[in-house]
Amino acid sequence: MEKFLDINYKSINKYGEELCGDKVEYINDDESCIIVLSDGLGSGVKANILATMTTKIAVTMLKNGAAIYDTIETIINTLPECKVRKLAYSTFTIIQINKKNNEYNAYIAEYDSPPYFYYSHNRSIPIDKNEWIIGSKKIYESNIRLDLGDSISVVSDGAIHAGIGQMLNLGWSWDEINDYLKNLNFINNSSQIVNGNFIGVCSSLYNNKPGDDTTILTIKLRKPEYTDVFIGPPSSKSYDDFLAQKMIEGTNKKVICGGTTALIAQRVLNKNLEVDLDSMKEDVPPIAYMDGFALVTEGVLTVGKTLRNIKNYNENSFKDALEFNEYDGSSLLSKILIEESTHINFYVGKAVNPAHQNPNFPATFNIKLKIIEDLIKELRASGKEITVTYI
């Protein structure tokens, strides 16, 4: 069975700081995945530099075949202790997942970080860990064989401290976080939605003025979910039959964005198209229904609003864009792309709609292809696998 590593992380900065003192770095290919979360001592520029150095060293060395012991030894020897606090300048969690014969085996090394959370079959699973010493540093290592549906979440200590002196006297304990994340992972299939909800709670506990950099990294092993998105009519009518054939091929979820594209599908596939005026909003045109398609929307206005939704969600996950529960074209499209898809195939028609070049048309939407390219960029930043075919 095909499997997909759904990897996502979200952070909020300490209040008043422009840079986050937590850093996540990862590389993911067909053979393995290497993920590192590091928390630099303190906050701001210095913490960001230290955390970045840690993640870069770890990912680069492991990618080039270095042993985990040598990698950790290099990190520890490179980053000195704080002379005042007698603490390491940077803590870290390293996750190395090997993919072989459709089996996913994770090795995890932790140094001075909150213990990670592991969920399998809707349960929180305790993990046996080995302790070993490198220099004077205590490292915990463990191994997990990941099954479909399993998830691993790692948080920085900003999550454990959330609410201290404000909403909670003693902060948000590890056990409390464990219970909350277990329920989130049970309810949500997407690591991005899990992280968005979690970081939103942390921000609220801090009264929207975080007292520490706070990060969550979630890895879910899930079944791939494929969606085909058809945006805009082809550059030539001679491609209409090709477009229609792609619309009926395979079992992927199908989405149409654009009135002209929907009319092509209606004509060539001989299907009924029914507009739902109840879904119309002041800034979002109505959706339509067509047999065989999960969603049919208007084009550039709806896609532009969807781009804003997803960009806002990527950058400010703790704000209003957290949920896509409104009944309108952009919310429904955002939900499909973020929550219900791991792999998205875009079929982009290159025909030019004169209305989009009208100087009286909203400036944000002047160029259709620019909107689509920006949307694809944001989706890739969300961890989605994207292919694009221009027609």
Secondary structure, 3 states (H helix, E strand, C coil): CCCEEEEEEEEECCCCCCCCCEEEEEEECCCEEEEEEEEECCCHHHHHHHHHHHHHHHHHHHHCCCCHHHHHHHHHHHCCECCCCCCECEEEEEEEEEEECCEEEEEEEEECCCCCEEEECCEECCCCCEEEEECCEEEEEEEEEECCCCEEEEECHHHHCCCECCCECCCCCHHHHHHHHHHHHHHCCCHHHHHHHHHHHHHHHCCCCCCCCEEEEEEEEECCCEEEEEECCCCCHHHHHHHHHHHHCCCCEEEEECHHHHHHHHHHHCCCCEEEHHHCECCECCEEECCCCCEEECCHHHHHHHHHHHHHHHHCCCCHHHCCCCCCHHHHHHHHHHHCCCEEEEEECCCCCHHHHCCCCCHHHCCHHHHHHHHHHHHHHCCCEEEEEEC
